[in-house]
């Protein structure tokens, strides 16, 4: 997700209030990252952006008995936590926030190692965003295919070899790669024209058994939720009201889960309404006869007035995908 945000961020950061108007490109983002690595000094930072207010990253960093950084998934989670605010504040401030966590939790040697890892991770994310953007352009109008997906995964693997040692790869990406390999193999099976439906189902079941036990359990639960969502969709199509939906969910998942899902429904409906209203206004601007520049300025102002900075990035990405 963050890689997508990076790609959108580099394109649209100029429209975000409170962020430098200088163009942010792939190369300039790497310069910001290099400068943050080479010239870090601890300093107080402004209040966290809205999306991170009253939220803790919950990560405790650690060093071994020789003060070397212990590499685990928590470090990646820390990076992603702060990088998720791209577009709400500048990349340099985000990097400074992460670096301040290093100095507050780690001994000097581990801090140095963490700084280097952060630089590599952000450069990796920048290049990954570029790869995904390039692949998207190449596939435009052609539709995704297995060869294209495999090529993208091959390029991702090359980037990981470029930026990370084996220990970091295992901590950050091994589980993700297991799932990616599973999904690609599954796609190959279901798209094989020489296999019957029964043979496809059998091979997919056998493939699922190769996954780690914890992943199998997660997929089983996800399948149950998928069946529940399908049943709820059918109930809504038949005119069921919110109370009927709640009772059905409560019988299946329990009352607390049903309440949580009802709140999520409400949140999604509000967002859908806001987005649909924006699309209507957006299209009215495009149909108004304004020049291309004036139309873009009006759309930028509409986004700033209607959404938070982070929502604005999501809106631009959604509209571009329409």
C-alpha positions as CSV (number, residue, x, y, z in Angstrom):
1,X,0.0,0.0,0.0
2,X,2.7,2.5,0.9
3,X,4.4,1.9,-2.4
4,X,1.3,3.1,-4.2
5,X,1.1,6.1,-1.9
6,X,4.7,6.9,-2.7
7,X,3.9,6.9,-6.4
8,X,0.9,9.1,-6.0
9,X,2.7,11.3,-3.5
10,X,5.5,12.0,-5.9
11,X,2.9,13.1,-8.5
12,X,0.6,15.1,-6.3
13,X,2.5,16.4,-3.4
14,X,2.5,19.9,-4.9
15,X,-1.2,20.2,-4.3
16,X,-1.1,19.4,-0.6
17,X,-1.4,22.4,1.8
18,X,1.6,23.0,4.1
19,X,4.0,21.0,2.0
20,X,6.9,22.4,-0.1
21,X,5.8,23.4,-3.6
22,X,9.1,22.2,-5.1
23,X,8.5,19.2,-7.4
24,X,9.0,15.9,-5.8
25,X,10.4,13.3,-8.2
26,X,12.0,9.9,-7.8
27,X,15.5,11.5,-7.9
28,X,14.7,14.4,-5.5
29,X,13.0,12.0,-3.1
30,X,16.2,10.0,-3.0
31,X,18.1,13.2,-2.4
32,X,15.8,14.0,0.6
33,X,16.5,10.4,1.9
34,X,20.2,10.7,1.5
35,X,20.3,14.1,3.2
36,X,18.2,12.8,6.1
37,X,20.7,9.9,6.5
38,X,23.9,12.0,6.3
39,X,22.8,15.1,8.2
40,X,20.4,13.9,10.9
41,X,20.3,16.0,14.1
42,X,17.7,15.4,16.8
43,X,15.2,18.2,16.9
44,X,11.6,18.7,18.2
45,X,9.0,18.1,15.5
46,X,5.6,19.6,14.9
47,X,2.5,17.8,16.0
48,X,1.8,14.5,14.2
49,X,-0.5,14.7,11.2
50,X,-4.2,14.0,11.7
51,X,-4.0,10.4,10.6
52,X,-1.4,9.6,13.3
53,X,-2.8,11.7,16.1
54,X,-3.6,9.7,19.2
55,X,-2.2,6.5,17.5
56,X,0.9,4.8,18.7
57,X,3.2,2.7,16.5
58,X,3.6,0.2,19.4
59,X,7.1,-0.8,18.3
60,X,9.9,-1.5,20.7
61,X,13.3,-1.7,19.0
62,X,16.0,-3.8,20.5
63,X,19.8,-4.5,20.3
64,X,21.7,-7.6,21.1
65,X,24.4,-8.0,23.8
66,X,27.0,-6.4,21.4
67,X,24.7,-3.4,20.7
68,X,23.9,-4.5,17.1
69,X,20.4,-3.9,15.9
70,X,18.0,-6.9,16.1
71,X,16.2,-7.1,12.8
72,X,12.5,-8.0,13.0
73,X,9.2,-7.2,11.5
74,X,8.6,-4.5,14.0
75,X,11.2,-2.3,12.3
76,X,9.3,-2.6,9.0
77,X,6.1,-1.8,10.8
78,X,7.6,1.3,12.3
79,X,8.7,2.5,8.9
80,X,5.3,1.8,7.3
81,X,3.5,3.5,10.2
82,X,5.2,6.9,9.6
83,X,5.4,6.5,5.8
84,X,1.6,6.1,5.7
85,X,1.4,9.9,6.4
86,X,3.1,10.8,3.1
87,X,1.2,13.7,1.6
88,X,0.1,15.0,5.1
89,X,3.7,16.1,5.8
90,X,7.0,16.2,4.0
91,X,9.2,13.1,3.5
92,X,12.0,14.8,5.4
93,X,9.9,15.3,8.5
94,X,8.7,11.7,8.3
95,X,12.2,10.4,8.2
96,X,13.2,12.7,11.1
97,X,10.3,11.2,13.2
98,X,11.6,7.7,12.5
99,X,15.2,8.6,13.3
100,X,14.1,10.2,16.6
101,X,12.6,6.8,17.5
102,X,15.9,5.2,16.9
103,X,17.8,7.6,19.1
104,X,15.2,7.3,21.9
105,X,15.3,3.5,22.0
106,X,18.7,2.2,20.8
107,X,22.4,2.4,21.7
108,X,24.6,4.3,19.3
109,X,25.9,1.4,17.3
110,X,22.3,0.1,16.7
111,X,21.2,3.6,15.9
112,X,23.8,3.8,13.1
113,X,22.6,0.4,11.7
114,X,19.0,1.5,11.9
115,X,19.7,4.7,10.1
116,X,21.4,2.8,7.2
117,X,18.5,0.3,7.1
118,X,15.9,3.2,6.9
119,X,17.8,4.8,4.0
120,X,17.9,1.4,2.2
121,X,14.2,0.8,2.9
122,X,13.0,4.2,1.6
123,X,15.2,3.9,-1.5
124,X,13.7,0.5,-2.0
125,X,10.2,1.8,-1.7
126,X,10.9,4.6,-4.1
127,X,12.3,2.3,-6.7
128,X,9.4,-0.2,-6.1
129,X,6.9,2.6,-6.7
130,X,8.7,3.3,-10.0
131,X,8.6,-0.3,-11.0
132,X,4.8,-0.6,-10.2
133,X,4.1,2.6,-12.0
134,X,6.0,1.5,-15.1
135,X,4.3,-1.9,-15.1
136,X,0.9,-0.2,-14.8
137,X,1.7,2.0,-17.9
138,X,2.8,-1.1,-19.9
139,X,-0.3,-3.0,-19.0
140,X,-2.7,0.0,-19.7
141,X,-5.4,-1.1,-22.0
142,X,-4.1,-4.7,-22.1
143,X,-5.3,-6.0,-18.8
144,X,-3.1,-7.8,-16.2
145,X,-1.7,-11.2,-17.1
146,X,0.3,-13.8,-15.4
147,X,3.5,-13.0,-17.3
148,X,3.3,-9.3,-16.3
149,X,2.6,-10.2,-12.7
150,X,5.6,-12.6,-12.7
151,X,7.8,-10.0,-14.3
152,X,6.8,-7.5,-11.6
153,X,7.6,-10.0,-8.8
154,X,10.9,-10.7,-10.4
155,X,11.8,-7.0,-10.4
156,X,10.7,-6.7,-6.8
157,X,13.0,-9.7,-5.9
158,X,15.9,-8.0,-7.7
159,X,15.3,-4.8,-5.7
160,X,15.2,-6.7,-2.4
161,X,18.5,-8.3,-3.3
162,X,19.9,-4.9,-4.1
163,X,18.9,-3.2,-0.9
164,X,18.8,-5.9,1.8
165,X,20.9,-8.7,3.2
166,X,19.5,-12.2,3.8
167,X,18.7,-11.6,7.5
168,X,16.6,-8.5,6.6
169,X,14.9,-10.2,3.7
170,X,13.7,-13.1,6.0
171,X,12.4,-10.6,8.6
172,X,10.7,-8.2,6.2
173,X,9.6,-10.2,3.2
174,X,9.7,-14.0,3.5
175,X,6.1,-14.4,4.5
176,X,4.9,-12.0,1.8
177,X,6.9,-13.9,-0.8
178,X,5.3,-17.2,0.3
179,X,1.9,-15.7,-0.2
180,X,2.9,-14.1,-3.6
181,X,4.2,-17.4,-4.8
182,X,1.0,-19.1,-3.7
183,X,-1.2,-16.6,-5.4
184,X,0.7,-16.8,-8.7
185,X,0.6,-20.6,-8.7
186,X,-3.1,-20.5,-7.9
187,X,-3.7,-18.1,-10.8
188,X,-1.7,-20.4,-13.1
189,X,-4.0,-23.3,-12.0
190,X,-7.3,-21.6,-12.4
191,X,-6.3,-20.1,-15.8
192,X,-5.0,-23.4,-17.2
193,X,-7.4,-24.3,-20.1
194,X,-6.4,-27.9,-20.1
195,X,-7.6,-28.6,-16.6
196,X,-11.2,-29.4,-15.8
197,X,-13.0,-27.5,-13.0
198,X,-12.7,-30.5,-10.7
199,X,-9.0,-30.8,-11.3
200,X,-8.5,-27.1,-10.7
201,X,-10.3,-27.3,-7.4
202,X,-8.2,-30.4,-6.4
203,X,-4.9,-28.7,-7.3
204,X,-5.8,-25.5,-5.4
205,X,-6.7,-27.5,-2.3
206,X,-3.4,-29.4,-2.5
207,X,-1.6,-26.0,-3.0
208,X,-3.3,-24.6,0.1
209,X,-1.8,-27.5,2.2
210,X,1.7,-26.3,1.3
211,X,1.1,-23.0,3.2
212,X,2.2,-22.5,6.8
213,X,-0.4,-23.7,9.3
214,X,-1.1,-20.2,10.6
215,X,-1.7,-19.0,7.1
216,X,-4.1,-21.9,6.4
217,X,-6.1,-20.9,9.5
218,X,-6.2,-17.3,8.4
219,X,-7.4,-18.2,4.9
220,X,-10.1,-20.5,6.4
221,X,-11.4,-17.6,8.5
222,X,-11.2,-15.3,5.5
223,X,-13.2,-17.8,3.5
224,X,-15.9,-17.9,6.3
225,X,-16.1,-14.1,6.3
226,X,-16.3,-14.1,2.5
227,X,-19.3,-16.4,2.6
228,X,-20.8,-14.2,5.3
229,X,-20.3,-11.1,3.2
230,X,-21.9,-12.8,0.1
231,X,-24.9,-13.8,2.2
232,X,-25.3,-10.2,3.5
233,X,-25.0,-8.8,0.0
234,X,-27.8,-11.2,-1.1
235,X,-29.9,-10.2,1.9
236,X,-29.5,-6.5,1.0
237,X,-30.4,-7.2,-2.6
238,X,-33.6,-8.8,-1.4
239,X,-34.5,-5.7,0.7
240,X,-33.3,-6.7,4.2
241,X,-33.0,-3.8,6.6
242,X,-30.0,-3.0,8.9
243,X,-31.6,-4.8,11.9
244,X,-32.0,-8.0,10.0
245,X,-28.4,-7.8,8.8
246,X,-27.2,-7.2,12.4
247,X,-29.2,-10.2,13.7
248,X,-27.7,-12.5,11.0
249,X,-24.2,-11.3,11.8
250,X,-24.7,-11.6,15.5
251,X,-25.9,-15.2,15.2
252,X,-22.8,-16.1,13.1
253,X,-20.1,-14.0,14.7
254,X,-21.4,-12.7,18.0
255,X,-22.9,-9.4,18.9
256,X,-19.7,-7.5,19.4
257,X,-18.4,-8.4,15.9
258,X,-21.9,-7.5,14.5
259,X,-21.7,-4.1,16.1
260,X,-18.2,-3.5,14.7
261,X,-19.3,-4.5,11.2
262,X,-22.4,-2.2,11.5
263,X,-20.0,0.7,12.4
264,X,-17.8,-0.2,9.5
265,X,-20.8,-0.2,7.2
266,X,-21.8,3.3,8.4
267,X,-18.2,4.6,7.9
268,X,-18.1,3.1,4.4
269,X,-21.5,4.5,3.4
270,X,-20.4,8.0,4.6
271,X,-17.2,7.8,2.6
272,X,-19.1,6.5,-0.5
273,X,-21.5,9.4,-0.3
274,X,-18.7,12.0,0.1
275,X,-16.7,10.5,-2.8
276,X,-19.8,10.3,-5.1
277,X,-20.6,14.0,-4.3
278,X,-17.0,14.9,-5.1
279,X,-17.1,13.0,-8.5
280,X,-20.2,14.9,-9.4
281,X,-18.6,18.3,-8.7
282,X,-15.3,17.1,-10.4
283,X,-17.2,16.3,-13.6
284,X,-19.1,19.6,-13.4
285,X,-15.8,21.4,-13.4
286,X,-14.5,19.4,-16.4
287,X,-17.7,20.2,-18.3
288,X,-17.8,23.9,-17.4
289,X,-15.7,25.1,-20.3
290,X,-12.8,26.3,-18.1
291,X,-9.2,26.1,-19.5
292,X,-7.2,23.0,-18.6
293,X,-5.2,25.0,-16.1
294,X,-8.2,26.6,-14.5
295,X,-10.0,23.3,-14.3
296,X,-7.0,21.7,-12.5
297,X,-6.8,24.6,-10.0
298,X,-10.5,24.3,-9.3
299,X,-10.3,20.6,-8.8
300,X,-7.3,21.0,-6.5
301,X,-9.2,23.6,-4.4
302,X,-12.2,21.3,-4.3
303,X,-10.1,18.4,-2.9
304,X,-8.5,20.7,-0.3
305,X,-11.9,22.0,0.8
306,X,-13.5,18.5,0.9
307,X,-10.9,16.1,2.2
308,X,-7.9,15.8,4.5
309,X,-4.5,15.6,2.9
310,X,-4.4,11.8,3.2
311,X,-7.9,11.5,1.9
312,X,-7.0,13.7,-1.0
313,X,-4.2,11.3,-2.1
314,X,-6.8,8.5,-2.0
315,X,-9.3,10.5,-3.9
316,X,-6.8,11.4,-6.7
317,X,-5.8,7.7,-7.0
318,X,-9.4,6.6,-7.2
319,X,-10.3,9.2,-9.8
320,X,-7.3,8.2,-11.9
321,X,-8.5,4.7,-11.8
322,X,-12.0,5.5,-13.0
